[in-house]
Amino acid sequence: MRLRIMFMLLATGAASSLIAADWRQFRGNAANSVAVGESLPTELSGDTIAWKASLPGRGLSGPIVVGEQVFVSASSGYTQDRLHVISINAADGSTQWERQFIATGRTLTHETMCNATPTMASDGQRVFAFFSSNDLICLDLAGNLQWFRGFGSEFPNASNSLGMSSSPVIVGKTVVVQVESDAEAFACGVDVESGVTLWQIDRPHAANWTSPSILPATNDTPELVLLQSSKGLAAVDPTSGTIVWNFDKGASTIPSSTVDSGSIVIPSNGLTAIRPATGNTFEQLWNASSISPGTSSPVVVDGMAFVLNSAGVLTAGETTSGERLWQLRLRGKFSSTPIAANGYLYLFNEDGNAFVVKPEKDKGTIVSELDLAEKILCSPGAADGALYVRSDEHLFKFSKRHQGRLSTE
C-alpha cells in the first residue's frame, strides 16, 4: 500500500512538472521570449488553428495567458482614445469579459502603431494594461477595476509623435514602467496592490521604445530590472529604484535586451554580451558588430543568439564568442519578436506570414509556413501547448491537440 501511495505521489509530481507555465508579460514570464517546457505545433496550417476570436479594436500588444484566460488590449475610436481590456476563454475563444476606459494622455500615434501597443502584464492575481497614452490600468482576473494611473495626465510632456510602446514588467510586488521621451523621461515602480508609486527615477531625455528586462537573482545578487535607452543599460533594484550598475556604451532604442544563463545580450553596437561581476559591476564578454537587430528583440536559447534585421534576415550567433554561425532569409518585413519553444523558433512578419524555423549550429531550416492574410505587428505568446498571436482584427490560437477551426466572429 505504501509503495502504491508513493508511486501515485511520484506520478502526480511528474505530471505537475510537465504543466507549462503561464505567459504573463511581453516576451514571457522571464521577459526573454523563451517558452520553457512548451511543445507547440511545428506544422502550422488551418488544421492547427484551434480558434479565431474577433477583437473590438486595433492593437500591437501581444497576448498574455494566466491559467485558462487569455488577455489582450485594444484601442478604438477616431483618436484611439477608447481603451479596451479583454479576457478570452483559452478553451474556445469566447469573450469572458471586456472593460473599456477613456485615455487621459496623448493618443495620436504613427499610422502603423496605435494606442494599444504595449503588451499587458500579470502577477497571477491581477492584470496590468499599459497604453501609448501612458494610462496604466489594474484589474483583477474577474475584470474588476483595482486602480487606474493616468501618467499621461500626471506627466503631459512625456510623449512623442510616433507613439509610446514600452511594455511593463512585474518583479515581485512591483510593476515597472518606462515612460521616456525627449521632453520628459522617467521610470517608476508601482505597488501592484495599491497602485501607489514606490519609486521614480529620472531617465535620459530621448525618445525610447524599449521595454524592461529582468535579471534573475543569484546567490550573490538580488533580482534586478534592466532599463535600456540610447545611453546604455541600467540595472535597477526593483524595490527601491536604486541604480546598481550602469552599462554606458549606448544601446538601441527599439529592440530590447535579453537575459540567458546570467548573461545579458544588449542591442548595442550590433550585439554586445555582458555578465554581472562582483562589487556591483559587470564584464563585457564579446561584441559582434555584424549581428545587428532591426525592430525585433534578440532571442537567446540553446547556446545561440538570434536576431532579425530590417530586411527579414535571421542571423544566428554563438553565445560564448558572438561569432556569426549562419543566416537565413525569410520573406517580408518583421516588427514582432519571435519566440523559442522546444527547439524551434516561431516568427510572424507584418503581412501575416508565419514561419517555424528549426535552428541548428550550422544552419536554420524553415519547416513550416502559413499565410494568415492579416497584418501582424505583435509578438506571440505560448502557454499550455498553444501558440497565440493577434492581428488588428483577430486573436488566433494554434494547438496541435486540435484539428479544424472554431470561430467566434
Legacy VTK file of the C-alpha trace (Angstrom):
# vtk DataFile Version 3.0
C-alpha trace
ASCII
DATASET POLYDATA
POINTS 409 float
0.000 0.000 0.000
2.829 2.358 0.940
4.569 1.638 -2.360
1.357 2.334 -4.256
0.868 5.666 -2.475
4.495 6.606 -3.134
4.104 5.737 -6.810
0.966 7.871 -7.037
2.741 10.804 -5.400
5.700 10.451 -7.736
3.411 10.194 -10.728
1.478 13.272 -9.619
4.699 15.188 -9.100
5.986 14.157 -12.515
2.733 15.205 -14.149
2.694 18.561 -12.393
6.259 19.252 -13.501
5.113 18.884 -17.102
2.393 21.517 -16.782
3.575 24.517 -18.758
3.769 27.943 -17.194
1.618 30.952 -17.947
2.774 33.646 -20.368
2.370 36.704 -18.172
4.102 39.597 -19.904
5.932 40.807 -23.021
8.370 38.077 -24.115
7.065 35.696 -21.437
7.468 35.278 -17.693
11.240 35.820 -17.780
10.968 38.534 -20.472
13.333 36.541 -22.719
10.974 35.126 -25.411
11.648 31.506 -24.401
8.617 29.289 -23.736
10.184 26.829 -21.299
8.606 23.370 -21.318
6.211 24.140 -24.174
5.658 21.731 -27.062
3.947 23.724 -29.796
2.734 22.642 -33.235
5.570 22.790 -35.751
3.405 22.264 -38.847
1.253 25.385 -38.860
-1.857 25.068 -41.021
-5.579 25.677 -40.934
-5.921 22.377 -39.059
-3.831 23.668 -36.155
-5.902 26.841 -35.691
-7.972 25.925 -32.645
-9.987 29.138 -32.836
-10.023 32.691 -34.158
-11.644 35.370 -31.997
-12.729 38.838 -33.134
-11.278 41.860 -31.321
-13.020 45.210 -30.716
-10.159 47.448 -31.823
-6.620 47.754 -33.082
-3.561 46.568 -31.231
0.144 45.804 -31.497
0.128 44.453 -27.957
0.802 40.748 -27.617
-1.450 38.299 -25.761
-0.709 37.139 -22.221
-2.050 33.962 -20.633
-2.977 33.298 -16.990
-4.475 29.880 -16.391
-7.433 29.458 -18.749
-7.641 33.170 -19.551
-6.019 34.951 -22.486
-5.782 38.718 -22.070
-5.256 41.289 -24.770
-5.639 45.051 -25.018
-7.036 47.099 -27.898
-7.857 50.705 -28.724
-10.610 52.157 -30.865
-12.246 55.414 -31.869
-11.215 58.108 -34.317
-8.438 59.300 -31.988
-7.756 55.863 -30.431
-8.911 57.221 -27.083
-11.117 54.278 -26.139
-9.110 51.659 -24.275
-10.182 48.003 -24.210
-9.064 45.162 -21.946
-10.444 41.766 -22.980
-10.410 38.363 -21.281
-10.846 35.423 -23.658
-11.500 31.797 -22.759
-8.425 29.803 -23.758
-10.522 26.695 -24.400
-12.933 28.022 -27.034
-12.047 31.653 -27.816
-15.223 33.114 -26.335
-15.078 36.528 -24.654
-15.353 36.193 -20.877
-15.441 39.927 -20.207
-14.434 43.252 -21.684
-13.754 46.542 -19.911
-13.485 49.956 -21.576
-11.832 53.170 -20.421
-11.129 56.637 -21.806
-7.492 57.639 -22.248
-6.154 60.538 -20.195
-2.982 61.205 -22.210
-1.899 61.726 -25.813
-3.468 59.111 -28.091
-2.265 60.054 -31.572
0.412 57.767 -32.996
2.049 56.907 -36.279
-0.414 55.136 -38.598
1.426 51.809 -38.224
1.036 51.992 -34.442
-1.919 52.594 -32.139
-2.675 53.328 -28.506
-2.744 49.612 -27.626
0.910 48.985 -28.461
2.432 47.942 -25.090
1.786 44.332 -24.049
-0.098 43.704 -20.806
1.436 42.060 -17.713
0.119 39.950 -14.825
1.228 38.798 -11.392
-1.194 35.874 -11.488
-3.842 37.685 -9.432
-4.198 40.910 -11.384
-3.628 42.133 -14.920
-1.999 45.443 -15.823
-2.826 47.106 -19.136
-0.490 49.897 -20.274
-1.169 52.082 -23.300
0.693 54.563 -25.501
-1.313 57.270 -23.728
0.645 56.246 -20.585
-2.510 55.044 -18.853
-1.849 52.098 -16.513
-4.945 50.087 -15.563
-5.100 47.327 -12.947
-7.960 44.788 -12.974
-8.428 41.546 -11.109
-8.903 38.349 -13.111
-12.678 38.794 -12.991
-12.413 42.215 -14.624
-12.992 44.344 -11.532
-11.100 47.641 -11.552
-8.496 47.782 -8.782
-6.842 51.091 -9.631
-6.069 53.456 -12.523
-2.979 55.612 -13.024
-3.133 58.286 -15.702
0.564 59.000 -16.216
-0.486 60.796 -19.388
-2.248 63.448 -17.312
0.306 63.366 -14.475
3.198 63.899 -16.921
1.653 65.541 -20.033
5.015 66.170 -21.732
6.028 62.506 -21.696
5.060 61.577 -25.252
6.379 61.510 -28.796
4.937 61.969 -32.282
5.139 58.256 -33.179
3.593 56.764 -30.029
4.929 55.062 -26.920
5.459 51.292 -26.864
7.302 50.238 -23.703
5.669 47.206 -22.046
5.631 46.896 -18.240
7.188 44.001 -16.312
6.317 42.526 -12.936
9.147 41.972 -10.464
7.933 40.707 -7.098
5.258 43.113 -5.842
6.258 45.882 -8.239
5.099 46.707 -11.746
7.880 48.594 -13.522
7.133 51.026 -16.357
9.352 53.152 -18.599
7.967 56.471 -19.848
10.711 58.124 -21.887
10.583 60.964 -24.400
12.601 63.986 -25.495
10.723 66.326 -23.181
10.137 64.198 -20.096
11.528 60.809 -19.151
11.269 58.620 -16.083
10.873 55.050 -14.889
8.880 54.071 -11.849
7.947 51.120 -9.711
4.272 50.900 -8.778
2.848 48.751 -5.992
0.729 46.008 -7.596
-1.932 46.111 -4.879
-2.454 49.834 -4.306
-1.173 51.499 -7.476
0.994 53.814 -5.349
4.369 54.851 -6.758
7.102 53.126 -4.729
9.959 54.856 -6.506
10.632 57.047 -9.503
13.937 57.796 -11.229
14.902 60.209 -13.978
15.835 58.715 -17.325
17.676 60.110 -20.379
15.579 62.680 -22.229
15.247 60.914 -25.584
12.533 59.033 -27.409
12.714 55.364 -26.435
10.576 52.356 -27.363
12.380 49.589 -25.467
10.868 47.526 -22.641
12.426 46.494 -19.317
14.176 43.143 -18.973
14.690 41.035 -15.853
17.989 39.765 -14.422
17.186 36.833 -12.101
18.588 36.705 -8.579
21.706 34.679 -7.790
23.393 33.674 -4.533
25.309 36.957 -4.668
22.847 39.416 -6.189
19.107 40.155 -5.860
16.711 40.204 -8.787
17.210 43.331 -10.895
15.244 45.104 -13.596
17.189 46.260 -16.665
16.267 49.602 -18.241
17.642 50.287 -21.718
17.983 53.590 -23.557
20.211 55.266 -26.134
22.715 55.872 -23.324
23.060 52.184 -22.443
21.617 49.803 -19.853
20.917 50.468 -16.173
20.481 47.674 -13.628
17.929 48.838 -11.063
16.770 47.415 -7.739
13.005 46.934 -8.330
12.153 47.501 -4.662
13.893 50.856 -4.238
14.797 52.201 -7.686
18.499 52.258 -6.761
20.787 52.003 -9.774
23.153 49.102 -9.027
25.359 49.404 -12.112
25.269 51.103 -15.484
26.456 49.997 -18.952
27.196 53.299 -20.683
28.295 52.330 -24.187
24.952 53.118 -25.809
22.153 50.848 -26.966
19.258 50.691 -29.382
16.006 52.496 -28.648
13.752 49.867 -30.285
14.834 46.217 -29.739
15.292 45.352 -26.052
17.966 43.409 -24.178
17.511 39.802 -23.165
18.993 37.577 -20.456
20.235 33.995 -20.734
22.036 31.980 -18.038
23.162 35.103 -16.189
24.495 36.855 -19.302
22.829 39.920 -20.819
22.697 40.349 -24.587
22.258 44.020 -25.488
21.435 45.534 -28.900
24.497 47.771 -28.632
26.968 48.443 -31.460
25.497 45.406 -33.147
25.142 42.917 -30.329
27.072 43.053 -27.047
27.107 40.467 -24.268
27.949 41.350 -20.665
27.856 39.494 -17.368
27.397 40.931 -13.856
30.535 40.722 -11.734
31.276 41.159 -8.047
31.149 44.589 -6.492
28.088 45.832 -8.411
29.968 45.892 -11.707
29.905 43.894 -14.930
32.318 42.497 -17.512
31.961 42.527 -21.281
32.060 39.074 -22.843
32.021 39.978 -26.531
30.793 42.388 -29.166
29.523 41.326 -32.605
29.162 44.407 -34.797
27.983 42.284 -37.749
24.977 40.915 -35.856
22.543 43.819 -35.651
18.806 43.501 -34.922
16.165 45.615 -36.625
12.912 46.148 -34.733
12.705 42.665 -33.170
14.494 41.991 -29.888
17.172 39.266 -29.793
16.282 35.772 -28.620
18.943 33.681 -26.854
18.494 29.938 -26.382
20.479 26.698 -26.715
23.814 28.471 -26.994
22.732 30.708 -29.867
21.627 34.325 -30.142
19.067 35.018 -32.870
18.336 38.411 -34.417
16.124 39.606 -37.258
17.290 42.590 -39.282
15.135 45.091 -41.151
15.336 43.005 -44.345
13.920 39.885 -42.702
17.238 38.037 -42.446
17.513 35.745 -39.414
21.061 35.549 -38.068
22.387 33.082 -35.507
25.410 33.928 -33.361
27.386 31.798 -30.927
26.742 32.955 -27.348
30.249 32.369 -25.987
32.034 34.425 -28.641
29.466 36.302 -30.740
30.725 34.533 -33.861
28.164 34.501 -36.664
27.080 30.924 -37.358
24.590 31.276 -40.227
21.939 33.430 -41.851
18.504 32.544 -43.189
16.467 34.864 -45.391
12.783 34.960 -44.569
10.033 36.651 -46.543
8.733 40.103 -45.680
9.331 42.708 -43.010
9.237 41.868 -39.303
8.243 44.067 -36.366
7.425 41.373 -33.814
9.924 39.477 -31.689
9.990 35.714 -32.312
9.665 33.175 -29.519
11.542 29.922 -28.964
9.936 26.663 -27.819
11.167 23.076 -27.728
13.999 23.639 -30.210
12.024 25.759 -32.713
11.582 29.451 -33.470
8.169 30.951 -34.238
8.171 34.125 -36.313
5.411 36.319 -37.809
6.015 39.021 -40.397
3.935 42.165 -40.873
1.960 40.657 -43.773
0.712 37.829 -41.546
3.073 35.108 -42.759
4.006 32.655 -40.008
7.308 30.763 -40.087
8.519 27.868 -37.964
12.309 27.537 -38.106
14.436 24.660 -36.823
17.767 26.199 -35.745
20.921 24.101 -35.614
24.554 25.062 -35.109
25.343 25.018 -38.827
22.047 26.125 -40.382
18.459 27.192 -39.944
15.658 25.403 -41.777
12.113 26.601 -42.432
9.921 23.623 -41.527
6.510 25.280 -41.863
4.824 28.386 -43.290
1.280 29.722 -43.095
-0.298 32.870 -44.527
-2.869 34.347 -42.134
-3.531 37.223 -44.577
-3.818 39.776 -41.755
-1.384 42.441 -40.597
0.588 41.226 -37.585
2.875 43.508 -35.606
2.640 41.915 -32.159
4.948 39.379 -30.548
3.302 35.971 -29.997
2.795 34.163 -26.696
2.730 30.498 -25.679
1.132 28.546 -22.835
-0.226 25.051 -22.182
0.829 23.657 -25.561
-0.728 26.529 -27.530
0.637 29.418 -29.564
-1.238 32.735 -29.526
-0.860 35.669 -31.908
-3.053 38.672 -32.657
-3.682 40.907 -35.633
-5.612 44.163 -35.617
-8.841 42.209 -36.057
-8.373 38.764 -34.503
-6.661 36.675 -31.872
-5.524 33.255 -33.123
-4.833 30.124 -31.104
-2.698 27.339 -32.595
-2.645 23.922 -30.964
-1.543 20.523 -32.223
-4.168 18.945 -29.979
-6.880 20.407 -32.178
-7.904 19.600 -35.718
-10.147 22.052 -37.524
-11.098 25.639 -36.801
-13.527 27.329 -34.476
-14.510 30.934 -34.967
-16.086 33.379 -32.538
-16.769 36.105 -35.060
LINES 1 410
409 0 1 2 3 4 5 6 7 8 9 10 11 12 13 14 15 16 17 18 19 20 21 22 23 24 25 26 27 28 29 30 31 32 33 34 35 36 37 38 39 40 41 42 43 44 45 46 47 48 49 50 51 52 53 54 55 56 57 58 59 60 61 62 63 64 65 66 67 68 69 70 71 72 73 74 75 76 77 78 79 80 81 82 83 84 85 86 87 88 89 90 91 92 93 94 95 96 97 98 99 100 101 102 103 104 105 106 107 108 109 110 111 112 113 114 115 116 117 118 119 120 121 122 123 124 125 126 127 128 129 130 131 132 133 134 135 136 137 138 139 140 141 142 143 144 145 146 147 148 149 150 151 152 153 154 155 156 157 158 159 160 161 162 163 164 165 166 167 168 169 170 171 172 173 174 175 176 177 178 179 180 181 182 183 184 185 186 187 188 189 190 191 192 193 194 195 196 197 198 199 200 201 202 203 204 205 206 207 208 209 210 211 212 213 214 215 216 217 218 219 220 221 222 223 224 225 226 227 228 229 230 231 232 233 234 235 236 237 238 239 240 241 242 243 244 245 246 247 248 249 250 251 252 253 254 255 256 257 258 259 260 261 262 263 264 265 266 267 268 269 270 271 272 273 274 275 276 277 278 279 280 281 282 283 284 285 286 287 288 289 290 291 292 293 294 295 296 297 298 299 300 301 302 303 304 305 306 307 308 309 310 311 312 313 314 315 316 317 318 319 320 321 322 323 324 325 326 327 328 329 330 331 332 333 334 335 336 337 338 339 340 341 342 343 344 345 346 347 348 349 350 351 352 353 354 355 356 357 358 359 360 361 362 363 364 365 366 367 368 369 370 371 372 373 374 375 376 377 378 379 380 381 382 383 384 385 386 387 388 389 390 391 392 393 394 395 396 397 398 399 400 401 402 403 404 405 406 407 408
